[in-house]
Amino acid sequence: MSFAIDIAVLVLLVGTLGYAWLVDRRVRRMMEAMREMEPMIGSFSQAVDRSESTVSALRAAREVAPLRKRPEPPRPEARAEAAPETSDPGAEPAFRSKREPAPRPADATPISGKSELIRGFFDTVRQREA
């Protein structure tokens, strides 16, 4: 009976070692792919940072000098085709000039310094491999 238990334990141990070897190969392949993607991820992160700074600069410029709309001259045929005004002041407009902000998940926190976060990740990976 003890011989059967020893054989079962030996088979399970060989299976575990085989699975660990398979996982190790997959992790090595993934790390190699990540190393190849590092320059692309870095440039993407820089592009995101630039776009964020550009958007904030545009918002600041808009607050300083808001855009003025030029009034269009009324067209005679547009007056004839215009729908009658609704008397309901609470009626929702047919379109909105601004999009509603996307709902942010309750547990999400904004991250500043994404470039440093990405560089730190790759530095940590290099340190673990050394």
KEFIBA-676376 format. One record per residue (C-alpha): residue in one letter; chain; x, y, z negated. Coordinates in Angstrom, 1 decimal. Layout:
<atoms>
ATOM   type   mol       c1       c2       c3
ATOM      A     A        X        Y        Z
...
</atoms>
This chain:
<atoms>
ATOM   type   mol       c1       c2       c3
ATOM      M     A      0.0      0.0      0.0
ATOM      S     A      2.8      2.4     -0.8
ATOM      F     A      4.4      1.7      2.5
ATOM      A     A      1.2      2.8      4.3
ATOM      I     A      1.1      6.0      2.3
ATOM      D     A      4.8      6.7      3.1
ATOM      I     A      4.1      6.2      6.9
ATOM      A     A      1.0      8.5      6.7
ATOM      V     A      3.1     11.2      4.9
ATOM      L     A      5.9     10.8      7.5
ATOM      V     A      3.4     11.1     10.4
ATOM      L     A      1.9     14.3      8.9
ATOM      L     A      5.4     15.7      8.3
ATOM      V     A      6.4     15.1     11.9
ATOM      G     A      3.1     16.7     13.0
ATOM      T     A      3.8     19.7     10.8
ATOM      L     A      7.3     20.1     12.1
ATOM      G     A      6.1     19.8     15.7
ATOM      Y     A      3.5     22.5     15.2
ATOM      A     A      6.0     24.8     13.5
ATOM      W     A      8.4     24.4     16.4
ATOM      L     A      5.5     25.3     18.8
ATOM      V     A      4.6     28.4     16.8
ATOM      D     A      8.2     29.4     16.7
ATOM      R     A      8.5     29.2     20.5
ATOM      R     A      5.4     31.3     20.9
ATOM      V     A      6.5     33.9     18.4
ATOM      R     A      9.9     34.2     20.2
ATOM      R     A      8.1     34.7     23.5
ATOM      M     A      5.9     37.3     22.0
ATOM      M     A      8.8     39.2     20.5
ATOM      E     A     10.6     39.1     23.9
ATOM      A     A      7.5     40.6     25.6
ATOM      M     A      7.3     43.3     22.9
ATOM      R     A     11.0     44.2     23.4
ATOM      E     A     10.3     44.6     27.1
ATOM      M     A      7.3     46.8     26.4
ATOM      E     A      9.0     49.0     23.9
ATOM      P     A     10.0     51.8     26.4
ATOM      M     A      6.5     51.8     27.9
ATOM      I     A      4.9     52.0     24.4
ATOM      G     A      7.3     54.8     23.4
ATOM      S     A      6.5     56.9     26.5
ATOM      F     A      2.8     56.3     26.0
ATOM      S     A      3.1     57.4     22.4
ATOM      Q     A      4.9     60.6     23.5
ATOM      A     A      2.2     61.2     26.1
ATOM      V     A     -0.5     60.8     23.5
ATOM      D     A      1.3     63.2     21.2
ATOM      R     A      1.7     65.8     24.0
ATOM      S     A     -2.0     65.5     25.0
ATOM      E     A     -3.1     66.0     21.4
ATOM      S     A     -0.9     69.1     21.0
ATOM      T     A     -2.2     70.4     24.4
ATOM      V     A     -5.8     69.9     23.3
ATOM      S     A     -5.3     71.6     20.0
ATOM      A     A     -3.6     74.5     21.9
ATOM      L     A     -6.5     74.8     24.3
ATOM      R     A     -9.0     74.8     21.4
ATOM      A     A     -7.0     77.5     19.7
ATOM      A     A     -6.9     79.5     22.9
ATOM      R     A    -10.7     79.1     23.3
ATOM      E     A    -11.3     80.4     19.8
ATOM      V     A     -9.1     83.5     20.5
ATOM      A     A    -10.6     84.3     23.9
ATOM      P     A    -13.9     82.5     24.7
ATOM      L     A    -14.7     82.0     28.3
ATOM      R     A    -17.3     84.4     29.8
ATOM      K     A    -19.8     83.0     32.2
ATOM      R     A    -20.5     85.0     35.3
ATOM      P     A    -24.2     85.5     35.9
ATOM      E     A    -25.4     84.0     39.1
ATOM      P     A    -27.7     86.1     41.2
ATOM      P     A    -31.1     84.6     41.3
ATOM      R     A    -32.1     83.0     44.6
ATOM      P     A    -35.5     83.7     46.0
ATOM      E     A    -36.3     80.0     46.8
ATOM      A     A    -35.2     78.9     43.3
ATOM      R     A    -37.8     81.1     41.7
ATOM      A     A    -40.5     79.6     43.7
ATOM      E     A    -39.4     76.0     42.9
ATOM      A     A    -38.7     76.6     39.2
ATOM      A     A    -40.8     74.5     36.9
ATOM      P     A    -43.0     76.4     34.4
ATOM      E     A    -41.5     77.1     31.1
ATOM      T     A    -42.6     74.9     28.2
ATOM      S     A    -44.3     76.5     25.3
ATOM      D     A    -42.7     74.0     22.8
ATOM      P     A    -39.7     75.8     21.3
ATOM      G     A    -38.5     72.5     19.7
ATOM      A     A    -38.4     70.6     22.9
ATOM      E     A    -35.0     69.0     23.6
ATOM      P     A    -33.2     70.3     26.7
ATOM      A     A    -32.8     68.0     29.7
ATOM      F     A    -29.0     68.1     29.4
ATOM      R     A    -26.4     69.1     26.8
ATOM      S     A    -23.4     71.2     27.5
ATOM      K     A    -21.4     69.4     24.8
ATOM      R     A    -21.0     65.8     24.0
ATOM      E     A    -21.8     64.6     20.5
ATOM      P     A    -18.7     63.6     18.6
ATOM      A     A    -18.1     59.8     18.5
ATOM      P     A    -19.0     58.3     15.1
ATOM      R     A    -15.9     57.5     13.1
ATOM      P     A    -15.9     54.3     11.1
ATOM      A     A    -16.1     54.9      7.4
ATOM      D     A    -12.8     53.1      6.7
ATOM      A     A    -10.8     54.7      9.5
ATOM      T     A     -8.2     57.3      8.5
ATOM      P     A     -6.4     59.5     11.0
ATOM      I     A     -2.7     58.8     11.4
ATOM      S     A     -0.2     61.5     12.0
ATOM      G     A      3.2     60.8     13.4
ATOM      K     A      2.3     57.9     15.6
ATOM      S     A      5.6     58.0     17.3
ATOM      E     A      7.4     57.5     14.0
ATOM      L     A      5.1     54.6     13.2
ATOM      I     A      5.8     52.9     16.5
ATOM      R     A      9.6     53.4     16.2
ATOM      G     A      9.5     52.2     12.6
ATOM      F     A      7.7     49.0     13.8
ATOM      F     A     10.4     48.2     16.3
ATOM      D     A     13.2     49.1     13.9
ATOM      T     A     11.7     46.7     11.4
ATOM      V     A     11.5     43.9     14.0
ATOM      R     A     15.2     44.5     14.9
ATOM      Q     A     16.2     44.3     11.2
ATOM      R     A     14.4     41.1     10.7
ATOM      E     A     16.0     39.5     13.8
ATOM      A     A     19.5     40.5     12.6
</atoms>
